[in-house]
Amino acid sequence: MGILKTKTEPFTATDWIAIAVATAGGAGFAPKAPGTAGSVVGVIIYLLLDRDGGSAYYPHAIIFFFIIGVCASTRVEHLWGHDAQRIVIDEVVGQMITFGMAAGRYSLSALYVVLGFGLFRLFDITKPFPIRRLERLKGGLGVIMDDVGAGLYALAVLTLARYVLAKV
């Protein structure tokens, strides 16, 4: 499926920028599992910011991607519809939140990065209560907030796993 166009006028430069952001630089165009591809982008951002053993800027990066994600998703949903499959900036933000516990303090081992990735995908796909309700919010906020919820669930379980495994 190519770019769907629901409005009658041609795309503007702002539309193309919003598409680039909403698809996480094109990850949303992955032919299989675009949401998983978006989550991989979130992992890559975490790893890039964590190269030196923790980044004090990581919370700022989450906020930045949240804000531009809401704006881009709001614009792109006018082109493709609410929470279209190709919009994956929400997965980027949710995945980044999953790793938020390490921001500025310590790095996560490869085991915890993989576990965090799996936990986020699990909660993003299953949408346990009350995450599914967050999708009802209007505009880009509704696109992003269910993944914020999934990221918070994954963060909680990952934090608990680290705590329990550290005691073993």
ChimeraX attribute file (.defattr): number of C-alpha atoms within 10 A of each C-alpha:
attribute: neighborCount
match mode: 1-to-1
recipient: residues
	/A:1	6
	/A:2	6
	/A:3	10
	/A:4	9
	/A:5	14
	/A:6	11
	/A:7	10
	/A:8	7
	/A:9	7
	/A:10	8
	/A:11	11
	/A:12	9
	/A:13	9
	/A:14	12
	/A:15	16
	/A:16	13
	/A:17	15
	/A:18	22
	/A:19	25
	/A:20	18
	/A:21	24
	/A:22	31
	/A:23	29
	/A:24	25
	/A:25	16
	/A:26	17
	/A:27	24
	/A:28	26
	/A:29	21
	/A:30	14
	/A:31	10
	/A:32	9
	/A:33	13
	/A:34	20
	/A:35	25
	/A:36	22
	/A:37	22
	/A:38	30
	/A:39	26
	/A:40	18
	/A:41	22
	/A:42	28
	/A:43	22
	/A:44	15
	/A:45	18
	/A:46	28
	/A:47	17
	/A:48	11
	/A:49	18
	/A:50	21
	/A:51	10
	/A:52	11
	/A:53	14
	/A:54	18
	/A:55	20
	/A:56	13
	/A:57	12
	/A:58	22
	/A:59	16
	/A:60	12
	/A:61	17
	/A:62	20
	/A:63	13
	/A:64	12
	/A:65	20
	/A:66	23
	/A:67	16
	/A:68	16
	/A:69	28
	/A:70	22
	/A:71	17
	/A:72	25
	/A:73	32
	/A:74	23
	/A:75	20
	/A:76	29
	/A:77	20
	/A:78	14
	/A:79	19
	/A:80	19
	/A:81	17
	/A:82	19
	/A:83	19
	/A:84	15
	/A:85	14
	/A:86	25
	/A:87	32
	/A:88	33
	/A:89	33
	/A:90	32
	/A:91	33
	/A:92	32
	/A:93	29
	/A:94	33
	/A:95	36
	/A:96	33
	/A:97	29
	/A:98	29
	/A:99	27
	/A:100	19
	/A:101	18
	/A:102	20
	/A:103	22
	/A:104	17
	/A:105	13
	/A:106	13
	/A:107	20
	/A:108	20
	/A:109	9
	/A:110	9
	/A:111	9
	/A:112	16
	/A:113	18
	/A:114	13
	/A:115	16
	/A:116	26
	/A:117	23
	/A:118	16
	/A:119	22
	/A:120	32
	/A:121	22
	/A:122	15
	/A:123	19
	/A:124	25
	/A:125	12
	/A:126	12
	/A:127	19
	/A:128	15
	/A:129	9
	/A:130	11
	/A:131	19
	/A:132	17
	/A:133	13
	/A:134	19
	/A:135	20
	/A:136	14
	/A:137	13
	/A:138	11
	/A:139	21
	/A:140	26
	/A:141	20
	/A:142	21
	/A:143	27
	/A:144	28
	/A:145	23
	/A:146	26
	/A:147	30
	/A:148	25
	/A:149	24
	/A:150	29
	/A:151	30
	/A:152	21
	/A:153	23
	/A:154	27
	/A:155	23
	/A:156	15
	/A:157	17
	/A:158	22
	/A:159	19
	/A:160	12
	/A:161	15
	/A:162	13
	/A:163	11
	/A:164	10
	/A:165	9
	/A:166	8
	/A:167	7
	/A:168	5
